[in-house]
C-alpha cells in the first residue's frame, strides 16, 4: 500500500513539475521583441509550428536529429569521447533502470508476462544497467579530477541530485545482497511457494541445503558440507517449486558480490531486519528522485532534446517571432552545465582576481534564470550579476563552442538590456562616478615615452594572469594598436579611447597606473587576441589589458565596501 501511494504521488509531482518547467518556456520574456508576445500566442505558435513541421519534408530532419543527436548524442561525441561515454552510461543506464526496475509494475510486468525481478534476464540486466551507471559516474569523476581551468561550481541542487543518485545505487546493491543471504526471506518464500509442511523435515532440510550451497543463503540451522544425495533431493524440490521464478543469484553479479562481503554478519543483519529498512530507503529514494527530477539539473534530459529538435528546423528571420521568443526561453533550460563555455571564455581569467561566479558563462546563465523567475534578488546579488554580465566582451567564443548550439551571446546581450531596465547599467560609468578623480584620464600630449625600469611592486599586482608582466619587453612598435579592431572602429581613436594599447604598455613601464586604469580601451577591448597574436615581442597584450580591468573592479569593490 505504501509503495503504491509513494509511486503515484511521485509520478504526480513529476508530471506537475514537468508542466511547470515547460510553462516557463512560454512565460519568460527574453528581449524587447518578446515582451509584447503573450503566452497564449506563443503556445498557439508552438502547436502550429509542430504540426506544420511534422506534416512537411522537415520531418526527415527531425528524425535524423532524434536518432543522431538525441539518442546517440553525436554532438557530444564530436567534442570529447570520454565525456560522451560518461554521459551515455549515466543517462542510458539510469533510464533503463527506471523503466525496467523502478517502474516494473507499470511497464516491465505489462510488457513481459513471465516477469519476475529474481528471474533472468531481468536480474542480470538490473545489475548490468546499475554497473553502467557506476562506470559513467567513475568516468565523470576521473575527468573532473584531471580537468584544469574554471569548472562549473557545484550548487545545492547539484549535491541533492548526486546524493539521491548515490543513495539509489548503493542501497539497491546492498539490498540485493541482503536478500541473497537472508534466511528469513528464504523461509517466507518456502512458506508461500514450496507447499511443504513442517512435518516434512527431510525435504525442508534438503531444499535448505540446496539454497545454502547454490544460492548463498546463510542459515543458522543448516550448515555444510552436504552430501550429493541431499543436494540432489534439494535440486528436485527447487525445480518443482522455485526454479520458475528464481535464477541463480550469481547472475546478479553486483548484489552477489555484496552478499559475499556481508555473509559473515548475515544472521545479525537478518535479526535486525535491515533488509526491510533498506527496501524503504531504496524505493523512497527512487520515487523522491523521480519527483525531484524536473526541479534538478537533470531536467536537461528533457529540455536539451527539445531544443536540439527545434533548433534543427528553425530559420533565422523566417521563423515565427513567437516561436523564436520561446526558443530563447528553452535555451535557459537546455544548458547541460558542461562548462565548455567557461573553458574557452576570453574573460574567465578575471575569476582569478574577482571571485564572482557570475563572471563564468555557465554560472551567469543560472543567474539569468533566477532573474527571469521573478524571485526577489538582493541588491548585492544584482550587483554581482551586473559585474559578471558587463565584464563580458561579447567575443562569441562561448557560442562557438557550446556543444548543443545555444546562442549564448544573444542571451548575454538580452541580460544586459534586462539589467539596464532595472537600473544596473554598464559599470564603466558607474566606476568613474564612484571613484572620482582617481580615474580621470590625464591625456598624454605629443611626446615620446621611453622605456624605464619596471616597478617590481606594480608587476607584483599583476599576478592574477601568469603572463601579465610581459609588458616590460614592449618596445613601442605599435603593431598591437595597428591591428586592433576597436582602434580601427574610430575615426579619432585617441579621443574616444584615451590611451591606445601600446601606450598602455608604456604607462605600465613608467609606473603610471592611474593613467592605464583610466583608459576606456580597457572597457572596450573585445578580447579578440589579435594584438597578442601579432606582437613580435610576445607581449600578452590582451591578458595585460584584462588584468588591469580586474584590478579596477577589485579596487572599486574594496572602496564600496
C-alpha positions as CSV (number, residue, x, y, z in Angstrom):
1,X,0.0,0.0,0.0
2,X,2.8,2.4,0.9
3,X,4.6,1.5,-2.2
4,X,1.6,2.3,-4.4
5,X,0.9,5.6,-2.6
6,X,4.6,6.7,-3.0
7,X,4.7,5.7,-6.6
8,X,1.6,7.6,-7.7
9,X,2.5,10.6,-5.5
10,X,6.0,10.9,-7.0
11,X,4.5,10.5,-10.5
12,X,2.0,13.3,-9.8
13,X,4.8,15.6,-8.6
14,X,6.9,14.6,-11.5
15,X,4.2,15.5,-14.0
16,X,3.3,18.7,-12.2
17,X,7.0,19.8,-12.1
18,X,7.4,19.0,-15.8
19,X,4.3,21.1,-16.7
20,X,5.6,24.0,-14.5
21,X,9.1,24.0,-16.1
22,X,7.6,23.7,-19.6
23,X,5.2,26.6,-18.9
24,X,8.2,28.8,-18.2
25,X,9.2,28.5,-21.8
26,X,6.0,30.4,-22.7
27,X,6.0,32.8,-19.8
28,X,9.6,34.0,-19.8
29,X,10.2,37.1,-22.0
30,X,13.8,37.5,-23.1
31,X,14.4,40.6,-25.2
32,X,12.3,43.5,-26.1
33,X,10.8,41.7,-29.1
34,X,9.4,39.0,-26.8
35,X,7.9,41.3,-24.2
36,X,4.8,42.1,-26.3
37,X,4.0,38.5,-27.2
38,X,1.6,36.8,-24.9
39,X,2.0,33.3,-23.5
40,X,-1.2,32.2,-25.3
41,X,0.2,33.5,-28.6
42,X,3.4,31.6,-28.1
43,X,1.6,28.3,-27.2
44,X,-0.6,28.6,-30.4
45,X,2.5,29.4,-32.5
46,X,4.3,26.4,-31.0
47,X,1.4,24.0,-31.7
48,X,1.1,25.3,-35.2
49,X,4.9,25.1,-35.8
50,X,5.0,21.5,-34.5
51,X,2.1,20.5,-36.7
52,X,3.4,22.2,-39.8
53,X,6.9,20.6,-39.3
54,X,5.5,17.0,-38.7
55,X,3.4,17.2,-41.9
56,X,6.2,18.5,-44.1
57,X,9.6,17.5,-45.6
58,X,11.2,18.7,-42.3
59,X,10.1,15.5,-40.6
60,X,13.1,13.8,-42.1
61,X,15.4,16.4,-40.4
62,X,13.6,15.8,-37.1
63,X,14.0,12.0,-37.4
64,X,17.7,12.4,-38.2
65,X,18.4,14.7,-35.3
66,X,16.4,12.5,-32.9
67,X,18.5,9.5,-33.9
68,X,21.9,11.1,-34.1
69,X,21.7,13.9,-31.6
70,X,19.1,12.8,-29.1
71,X,19.6,9.1,-28.8
72,X,23.2,8.7,-29.9
73,X,24.3,12.2,-28.8
74,X,26.8,12.6,-31.6
75,X,27.1,16.3,-30.9
76,X,28.9,15.3,-27.6
77,X,30.9,12.6,-29.2
78,X,32.4,15.1,-31.6
79,X,33.6,17.2,-28.6
80,X,35.0,14.6,-26.3
81,X,34.8,10.8,-26.3
82,X,35.2,10.3,-22.6
83,X,32.6,12.9,-21.8
84,X,30.2,11.3,-24.3
85,X,30.9,7.8,-22.8
86,X,30.2,9.1,-19.2
87,X,27.0,10.8,-20.3
88,X,25.7,7.9,-22.3
89,X,26.5,5.4,-19.5
90,X,24.7,7.6,-16.8
91,X,21.8,8.6,-19.0
92,X,21.1,5.3,-20.7
93,X,21.8,3.1,-17.7
94,X,19.6,5.1,-15.3
95,X,16.7,5.5,-17.7
96,X,16.7,1.7,-18.4
97,X,16.9,1.0,-14.7
98,X,14.0,3.4,-14.1
99,X,11.8,1.9,-16.9
100,X,12.7,-1.8,-16.3
101,X,13.0,-1.9,-12.5
102,X,11.8,1.3,-10.9
103,X,8.5,1.2,-12.8
104,X,8.4,-2.6,-13.3
105,X,4.8,-2.8,-12.1
106,X,3.7,-0.3,-14.7
107,X,5.9,-1.2,-17.6
108,X,8.0,-4.4,-17.4
109,X,5.3,-6.7,-15.9
110,X,2.9,-5.4,-18.5
111,X,5.2,-6.0,-21.5
112,X,6.6,-9.4,-20.3
113,X,4.1,-12.0,-19.0
114,X,6.9,-14.0,-17.3
115,X,8.4,-11.1,-15.4
116,X,9.9,-11.7,-12.0
117,X,12.6,-9.5,-10.6
118,X,14.5,-12.6,-9.5
119,X,14.4,-14.2,-12.9
120,X,16.9,-13.8,-15.8
121,X,17.4,-11.9,-18.0
122,X,15.8,-9.3,-15.7
123,X,18.0,-10.0,-12.7
124,X,21.2,-9.8,-14.8
125,X,20.0,-6.7,-16.7
126,X,19.2,-4.9,-13.5
127,X,22.8,-5.3,-12.2
128,X,24.2,-4.6,-15.6
129,X,22.4,-1.3,-16.0
130,X,23.4,-0.3,-12.5
131,X,27.1,-1.1,-13.4
132,X,26.7,1.0,-16.5
133,X,25.6,4.0,-14.3
134,X,28.5,3.4,-11.9
135,X,31.0,3.3,-14.8
136,X,29.6,6.6,-16.1
137,X,29.9,8.2,-12.7
138,X,33.5,6.9,-12.4
139,X,34.5,8.3,-15.8
140,X,32.9,11.7,-14.9
141,X,34.9,11.8,-11.6
142,X,38.1,10.9,-13.5
143,X,37.6,13.6,-16.0
144,X,36.8,16.2,-13.3
145,X,40.0,15.3,-11.4
146,X,42.1,15.6,-14.5
147,X,40.5,18.8,-15.8
148,X,42.2,22.2,-15.5
149,X,40.8,25.7,-15.5
150,X,37.5,27.0,-14.3
151,X,34.8,24.4,-13.9
152,X,31.1,24.6,-13.1
153,X,30.6,25.2,-9.4
154,X,28.5,22.6,-7.5
155,X,25.4,24.1,-6.0
156,X,22.9,22.7,-3.6
157,X,20.8,21.4,-6.5
158,X,23.8,19.5,-7.8
159,X,24.6,18.0,-4.5
160,X,20.9,16.9,-3.9
161,X,20.8,15.2,-7.3
162,X,24.2,13.4,-6.7
163,X,23.2,12.3,-3.2
164,X,19.9,10.9,-4.4
165,X,21.6,9.0,-7.3
166,X,24.2,7.7,-4.9
167,X,21.6,6.5,-2.3
168,X,19.6,4.8,-5.1
169,X,22.6,2.9,-6.4
170,X,24.3,2.0,-3.1
171,X,21.1,1.0,-1.3
172,X,20.0,-1.1,-4.3
173,X,23.2,-3.1,-4.4
174,X,23.3,-3.7,-0.6
175,X,19.6,-4.5,-0.6
176,X,20.1,-7.1,-3.2
177,X,23.0,-8.6,-1.2
178,X,21.0,-8.8,2.0
179,X,18.1,-10.5,0.2
180,X,20.5,-13.2,-1.2
181,X,21.9,-14.1,2.3
182,X,18.7,-13.6,4.3
183,X,17.4,-16.8,5.8
184,X,14.1,-15.1,6.9
185,X,13.4,-14.1,3.3
186,X,14.1,-17.7,2.2
187,X,11.7,-19.0,4.8
188,X,9.0,-16.6,3.6
189,X,9.4,-18.0,0.1
190,X,9.3,-21.6,1.3
191,X,6.1,-21.0,3.3
192,X,4.4,-19.3,0.3
193,X,5.5,-21.3,-2.7
194,X,7.1,-24.6,-1.7
195,X,4.0,-26.3,-0.3
196,X,5.9,-28.2,2.3
197,X,4.6,-29.0,5.7
198,X,6.6,-28.6,8.9
199,X,6.5,-32.5,9.3
200,X,8.4,-32.9,6.0
201,X,11.6,-32.2,7.8
202,X,13.8,-34.2,5.4
203,X,12.5,-32.3,2.4
204,X,12.9,-28.9,4.2
205,X,16.4,-29.8,5.1
206,X,17.3,-30.9,1.6
207,X,15.8,-27.7,0.0
208,X,17.5,-25.5,2.6
209,X,20.9,-27.3,1.9
210,X,20.5,-26.7,-1.8
211,X,19.8,-23.0,-1.3
212,X,22.7,-22.6,1.1
213,X,25.0,-24.3,-1.3
214,X,23.8,-22.8,-4.6
215,X,22.0,-19.6,-3.8
216,X,24.2,-18.2,-1.0
217,X,21.6,-18.2,1.8
218,X,23.2,-18.1,5.3
219,X,21.1,-20.3,7.6
220,X,21.7,-20.5,11.4
221,X,20.5,-24.1,11.4
222,X,21.7,-25.7,8.1
223,X,25.4,-25.9,7.7
224,X,27.6,-27.6,5.1
225,X,29.2,-29.7,3.8
226,X,26.3,-31.6,2.2
227,X,26.3,-35.0,0.6
228,X,25.3,-35.4,-3.0
229,X,22.0,-37.2,-2.3
230,X,20.8,-34.3,-0.1
231,X,21.8,-31.7,-2.7
232,X,20.1,-33.8,-5.5
233,X,16.9,-34.1,-3.5
234,X,17.0,-30.3,-2.8
235,X,17.6,-29.6,-6.5
236,X,14.5,-31.6,-7.4
237,X,12.4,-29.8,-4.9
238,X,13.8,-26.5,-6.1
239,X,12.9,-27.3,-9.7
240,X,9.3,-28.2,-8.7
241,X,8.7,-25.1,-6.5
242,X,11.2,-22.4,-7.1
243,X,13.0,-22.6,-10.4
244,X,10.1,-20.9,-12.3
245,X,10.8,-17.6,-10.6
246,X,14.4,-17.8,-9.3
247,X,17.6,-17.8,-11.3
248,X,21.0,-18.4,-9.7
249,X,22.0,-15.2,-7.7
250,X,25.4,-15.2,-9.3
251,X,23.7,-13.6,-12.4
252,X,23.1,-10.6,-10.1
253,X,26.9,-10.1,-10.0
254,X,26.9,-6.8,-8.0
255,X,24.4,-7.9,-5.5
256,X,26.0,-11.4,-5.2
257,X,29.4,-9.7,-4.6
258,X,27.9,-7.6,-1.9
259,X,26.3,-10.8,-0.3
260,X,29.7,-12.5,-0.1
261,X,31.0,-9.5,1.8
262,X,28.0,-9.5,4.2
263,X,27.7,-13.2,4.7
264,X,29.8,-13.3,8.0
265,X,27.3,-10.9,9.5
266,X,24.2,-12.1,7.7
267,X,22.4,-13.6,10.7
268,X,22.9,-10.3,12.7
269,X,21.5,-8.3,9.7
270,X,18.6,-10.7,9.4
271,X,17.6,-10.4,13.1
272,X,17.9,-6.6,12.9
273,X,15.6,-6.7,9.8
274,X,18.0,-4.5,7.8
275,X,16.5,-5.8,4.6
276,X,13.2,-4.1,5.3
277,X,14.9,-0.8,6.2
278,X,17.0,-0.9,3.0
279,X,13.9,-1.6,1.0
280,X,12.2,1.5,2.3
281,X,15.3,3.6,1.8
282,X,15.7,2.4,-1.8
283,X,12.2,2.7,-3.1
284,X,11.6,6.1,-1.3
285,X,14.9,7.4,-2.8
286,X,13.8,6.2,-6.3
287,X,10.4,7.9,-6.1
288,X,11.8,11.0,-4.4
289,X,14.4,11.2,-7.2
290,X,11.7,10.9,-9.8
291,X,9.6,13.6,-8.2
292,X,12.7,15.9,-7.8
293,X,14.0,15.4,-11.4
294,X,12.0,18.3,-13.0
295,X,13.4,20.7,-10.4
296,X,17.0,19.5,-10.6
297,X,19.9,20.0,-13.1
298,X,18.8,16.7,-14.7
299,X,15.8,18.5,-16.3
300,X,18.0,19.0,-19.3
301,X,17.3,15.3,-20.1
302,X,14.0,16.7,-21.5
303,X,14.9,20.3,-22.4
304,X,18.1,19.6,-24.4
305,X,16.4,17.1,-26.8
306,X,13.5,19.6,-27.3
307,X,16.0,22.4,-28.1
308,X,18.0,20.2,-30.5
309,X,14.9,19.3,-32.4
310,X,13.5,22.8,-32.5
311,X,16.9,24.3,-33.4
312,X,17.3,21.9,-36.3
313,X,14.2,23.2,-38.1
314,X,14.2,26.9,-37.2
315,X,15.2,29.6,-39.7
316,X,16.6,32.9,-38.6
317,X,14.5,35.7,-39.9
318,X,11.8,33.4,-41.3
319,X,10.5,31.5,-38.2
320,X,7.6,32.9,-36.3
321,X,8.8,35.6,-33.8
322,X,6.6,33.9,-31.1
323,X,8.5,30.7,-31.6
324,X,11.8,32.5,-31.6
325,X,10.9,34.0,-28.2
326,X,10.0,30.6,-26.9
327,X,13.3,29.2,-28.2
328,X,15.3,31.7,-26.1
329,X,13.4,30.5,-23.0
330,X,14.1,26.9,-23.8
331,X,17.8,27.8,-24.2
332,X,17.9,28.7,-20.5
333,X,16.9,25.1,-19.6
334,X,18.8,23.3,-22.4
335,X,22.2,24.1,-20.9
336,X,23.8,20.9,-19.7
337,X,26.2,22.7,-17.3
338,X,29.2,21.1,-19.2
339,X,31.5,24.1,-18.7
340,X,32.8,24.3,-22.3
341,X,31.8,28.0,-22.5
342,X,33.8,28.7,-19.4
343,X,36.8,26.8,-20.6
344,X,37.0,28.9,-23.7
345,X,35.8,32.2,-22.2
346,X,38.1,35.1,-23.0
347,X,37.5,36.7,-19.6
348,X,37.3,33.6,-17.4
349,X,40.8,34.6,-16.2
350,X,39.1,37.5,-14.3
351,X,37.8,34.9,-11.9
352,X,41.3,34.5,-10.5
353,X,41.2,38.2,-9.3
354,X,37.5,38.7,-8.7
355,X,35.8,35.7,-7.1
356,X,32.4,36.3,-8.6
357,X,30.9,33.2,-10.1
358,X,28.8,35.2,-12.4
359,X,31.9,36.0,-14.5
360,X,31.8,32.4,-15.7
361,X,29.3,31.9,-18.5
362,X,27.7,28.7,-17.2
363,X,27.1,30.4,-13.8
364,X,25.9,33.6,-15.4
365,X,23.2,31.6,-17.3
366,X,21.9,30.3,-13.9
367,X,21.8,33.8,-12.6
368,X,19.8,35.0,-15.6
369,X,17.3,32.2,-15.0
370,X,16.9,33.4,-11.4
371,X,16.4,36.9,-12.6
372,X,13.7,35.9,-15.1
373,X,11.9,33.8,-12.5
374,X,10.9,37.0,-10.7
375,X,12.4,36.0,-7.4
376,X,13.3,38.9,-5.1
377,X,17.1,39.2,-5.5
378,X,19.0,41.4,-3.1
379,X,20.9,44.5,-4.3
380,X,24.2,42.7,-3.6
381,X,23.2,39.8,-5.8
382,X,22.1,42.1,-8.6
383,X,25.4,43.9,-8.4
384,X,27.2,40.6,-8.7
385,X,25.2,39.7,-11.7
386,X,25.8,43.1,-13.2
387,X,29.6,42.7,-12.7
388,X,29.6,39.3,-14.3
389,X,27.4,40.5,-17.2
390,X,29.3,43.6,-18.1
391,X,32.8,42.1,-17.8
392,X,31.8,40.0,-20.8
393,X,33.3,41.3,-24.0
394,X,30.9,39.6,-26.5
395,X,33.8,37.8,-28.1
396,X,31.3,35.0,-29.3
397,X,33.6,32.2,-28.2
398,X,31.1,30.7,-25.7
399,X,28.5,30.5,-28.5
400,X,31.0,28.9,-30.9
401,X,32.0,26.1,-28.5
402,X,28.6,25.3,-27.0
403,X,28.1,21.6,-27.9
404,X,24.3,22.0,-28.4
405,X,24.4,25.3,-30.2
406,X,22.9,27.7,-27.6
407,X,23.3,31.3,-28.8
408,X,24.9,32.5,-25.6
409,X,26.0,35.8,-27.0
410,X,22.4,36.7,-27.7
411,X,21.4,35.8,-24.2
412,X,24.2,38.0,-22.7
413,X,23.0,41.0,-24.8
414,X,19.5,40.5,-23.5
415,X,20.8,40.0,-20.0
416,X,22.5,43.4,-20.2
417,X,19.3,45.0,-21.5
418,X,17.3,43.4,-18.7
419,X,19.8,44.7,-16.1
420,X,19.7,48.2,-17.7
421,X,15.9,48.2,-17.3
422,X,16.4,47.5,-13.6
423,X,18.8,50.4,-13.3
424,X,22.0,48.4,-13.4
425,X,24.0,49.9,-16.3
426,X,27.5,49.4,-17.6
427,X,29.9,49.6,-14.7
428,X,32.4,51.7,-16.6
429,X,30.4,54.9,-16.0
430,X,29.5,53.6,-12.5
431,X,33.2,53.2,-11.7
432,X,34.2,56.6,-12.9
433,X,31.4,58.3,-10.9
434,X,32.2,56.3,-7.7
435,X,35.9,56.8,-7.8
436,X,36.1,60.4,-9.0
437,X,39.3,62.0,-9.9
438,X,41.3,58.8,-9.4
439,X,40.0,57.5,-12.7
440,X,40.2,60.8,-14.6
441,X,42.3,60.2,-17.7
442,X,45.2,62.7,-18.0
443,X,45.8,62.8,-21.7
444,X,49.3,62.2,-22.9
445,X,50.4,65.0,-25.2
446,X,52.6,64.6,-28.2
447,X,55.7,63.3,-26.6
448,X,57.6,60.1,-26.9
449,X,57.8,57.9,-23.8
450,X,61.0,56.0,-23.4
451,X,61.1,52.6,-21.6
452,X,62.2,52.9,-18.0
453,X,62.9,50.2,-15.4
454,X,59.7,48.4,-14.5
455,X,58.3,49.0,-11.0
456,X,58.6,45.5,-9.4
457,X,55.9,46.3,-6.9
458,X,53.4,47.1,-9.6
459,X,54.3,44.0,-11.5
460,X,53.5,42.1,-8.3
461,X,49.9,43.4,-8.6
462,X,49.5,41.7,-11.9
463,X,49.9,38.1,-10.7
464,X,46.3,37.0,-11.5
465,X,47.4,36.4,-15.1
466,X,50.6,34.4,-15.4
467,X,51.8,36.4,-18.4
468,X,50.8,39.9,-17.2
469,X,54.3,41.1,-16.6
470,X,55.3,40.7,-20.2
471,X,54.5,44.4,-20.9
472,X,58.1,45.0,-19.8
473,X,59.5,43.9,-23.1
474,X,57.3,46.2,-25.2
475,X,59.4,48.5,-27.4
476,X,56.6,50.6,-28.9
477,X,56.3,49.3,-32.4
478,X,52.6,50.0,-32.3
479,X,51.7,46.7,-34.0
480,X,49.1,45.9,-31.4
481,X,47.4,49.3,-32.0
482,X,47.5,48.9,-35.8
483,X,45.8,45.6,-35.8
484,X,43.3,46.4,-33.0
485,X,39.7,46.2,-34.4
486,X,38.5,48.6,-31.6
487,X,41.0,51.2,-32.6
488,X,40.1,50.8,-36.2
489,X,36.4,51.4,-35.4
490,X,37.0,55.1,-34.6
491,X,38.0,58.0,-36.8
492,X,39.8,59.5,-33.9
493,X,40.7,56.6,-31.6
494,X,42.8,58.7,-29.2
495,X,39.9,61.0,-28.4
496,X,37.5,58.1,-28.0
497,X,39.7,55.6,-26.1
498,X,42.1,57.9,-24.3
499,X,45.1,55.5,-24.5
500,X,45.8,53.0,-27.2
501,X,47.2,49.5,-26.5
502,X,50.9,50.3,-27.0
503,X,50.5,53.5,-24.9
504,X,49.0,51.4,-22.0
505,X,52.1,49.2,-22.1
506,X,54.2,52.3,-21.9
507,X,52.2,53.6,-18.9
508,X,52.8,50.4,-17.1
509,X,56.5,50.7,-17.7
510,X,56.5,54.2,-16.4
511,X,54.5,53.3,-13.3
512,X,51.6,55.5,-14.3
513,X,49.0,53.1,-13.0
514,X,46.3,55.7,-12.8
515,X,46.7,56.5,-16.5
516,X,46.5,52.9,-17.5
517,X,43.5,52.2,-15.4
518,X,41.7,55.3,-16.6
519,X,41.8,54.3,-20.3
520,X,38.5,53.5,-21.9
521,X,40.4,51.0,-24.0
522,X,40.2,48.6,-21.1
523,X,36.4,48.5,-21.2
524,X,36.1,48.5,-25.0
525,X,38.6,45.6,-25.6
526,X,36.7,42.7,-27.2
527,X,39.4,40.1,-26.2
528,X,39.9,39.0,-29.8
529,X,43.6,38.4,-29.1
530,X,44.6,39.8,-32.4
531,X,47.1,42.2,-30.7
532,X,48.6,39.4,-28.7
533,X,48.9,37.1,-31.7
534,X,50.7,39.8,-33.8
535,X,53.1,41.1,-31.1
536,X,56.7,40.5,-32.3
537,X,57.9,40.6,-28.7
538,X,55.4,38.1,-27.3
539,X,53.8,40.6,-25.1
540,X,50.5,39.2,-23.8
541,X,48.7,42.4,-24.6
542,X,45.1,41.1,-24.1
543,X,46.0,39.4,-20.8
544,X,47.5,42.6,-19.5
545,X,44.5,44.7,-20.5
546,X,42.2,42.3,-18.9
547,X,44.2,42.1,-15.7
548,X,44.1,45.9,-15.5
549,X,40.3,45.8,-15.7
550,X,40.2,43.2,-13.0
551,X,42.3,45.5,-10.8
552,X,40.0,48.4,-11.4
553,X,36.9,46.4,-10.5
554,X,38.6,44.9,-7.4
555,X,39.6,48.4,-6.2
556,X,36.1,49.7,-6.8
557,X,34.6,46.8,-4.8
558,X,37.0,47.4,-1.9
559,X,36.2,51.1,-1.9
560,X,32.5,50.5,-2.0
561,X,32.8,48.1,0.9
